[in-house]
């Protein structure tokens, strides 16, 4: 297996403008992906996302750096790098949400890249890659469900 990048495409019954907000704004992110999100959706902004209760040792808090914010077309960020470091191509993973109008909805193309560049040993690379595949396969359907609730709300 390559372990180079993860790519997914999903169709969402909402405009790219709505989907962009859902993949870039903390108040929407935490409804389908992390338990908490603190970031400004502007290039260069840094923040965190966390999984689990931040007051417990089991919590997983991850720094993020916004790379591109081009509404309603593209949103990307780097994550999975050590706190206190600046995100680079060698120490982080790059997640890109590309939004393409499709009929009355949006085709979302997710790419997560940079696994090999992290320099992990083979076993860690394989474990991290599989963990992220499992994660996106779990969370992307939640995004679709959340957007459906959002656009049907009065």
Secondary structure, DSSP 8 states (H G I E B T S, - for coil): ---SEEEEEEEESS-HHHHHHHHH-HHHHHHHS-SEEE--SSTT-EEEEEES-TTSTT-EEEEEEEEEEETTTEEEEEES--TTS---TTTSEEEEEEEEEETTEEEEEEEEE-TGGGT--HHHHHHHHHHHHHHHHHHHHHHHHHHHHHHH--
